[in-house]
């Protein structure tokens, strides 16, 4: 093939190839797009990146690993926009979304344009795009970077998933700051065991990919990071750290504490609940100082912040209170229940389910946790996907039975929430966990429009 071809676009999805496209062949667990070469040729592709010689008239560039080549090509194609941004990457099991939103809040209050890429979507300069993955594919990622630079964005805070690291999506990026939040059980359906999951997460910090690393010194893996890597700045509550908090006071309407931020002492007070949010706040404060914000401006930026959509968000506060949270791992659920328990005058009622076709070992464990910390549990459906919903519910039930008998099984999620709200009396707290601000429920391959918050509000308004 001809080496001097004009590339108009780069694609990995054979169906979206148009004339002038460079197509990158990838092979995954269940597919191999090397087999679609005739189709992309027909659709007008002009060149192809491949791992083996193919029978085609197209210009082909053969590389050892197309996944590794893709982020490099994406960076080149979009004019190395990533080099014009300061990038803060956040990895860990829980806390990624909240931390990136805190960072954005601080930077924007200090007059620095900041973009976010993560679970809730892509946000910058008034633009909002839905996202399907926590960390987009490289082509999508570099397209977003390029748009951000064009809009004057200076810093981007992005969630970095273990999957993305494992699939080498971030190759070639340099992070100004890499944040590590914590590591607990999650995604074992994909990684097989905790060691593999941990190894994927830690790859963010290897080979000097990060100028600075901000690590949670109270987490076992966070301690390892501190010992094994250079330029690590630590934060925590229990162990000696560079950035830490004292005098933490939690009330139903928020949290206050005193922060020592690089030896500057300030009062912090905002509406976010939970010790884990103190950790998220500390990591965000540390990161923004490392990209040039003064400690004083940083603290001003986290003060008075409201809760983040679907992250321990208070949805109703009448006779009883209703909170919504995304907790969908054993550790996440435990932290949220332990946060709400002391703030409850009477009963703590918990509504949750577990996703289908994902790690099923956590189901019994989460049942046990709800049985231990909540006074009453409604076990319901989350995203059953292709599994039988009642089967998932029964597996959760096996856990709760080891702790108490105060629970009920309600398969339909709306009805499960209705049951809990009907049960709630003056002074009770209801937690609806697992989906947070998700806009759908996935059943048998179909995403049905569904949102916990809308459901809660409809039920309460219907009653009043």
QUIKAHU-V831795 format. One line per field, one symbol per residue. phi: phi as a letter, one per 30 degrees, with the letter a starting at -180 (. if undefined). A space follows every 10 residues. Layout:
phi = ???
This chain:
phi = .ddcccccab bccedcdbdi dcccdbbcdc abdedcdddd dddjdcabcb cbdcdadddc ccbdbdddde dddddddcih eedccdcccc bkdbjddddd ddddeddddd icdbcbbaed kcbahidbbd bcbecddedd edddeddded cidcbbcbdc ddeddddhdc eidccdbccc dabbeahddc cibddddddd ddddcdhhdc dbccbdddce dddedddcbc hcccblbcce bdbbbbhdbc bdckbbaccc chiccbdbba ddcjedddde ddddeddddd cjcdedddde dcdidddcei chcdcabcec cbccbdebbe dddddddddd edccdbcccc cabbddhbec dddddddedd ddccdbbccb cccdhccded ddddddeedd edcacdabcb dddedddeed ddddceidbc cccjchcecb bcbhiccdda bededddedd dddd
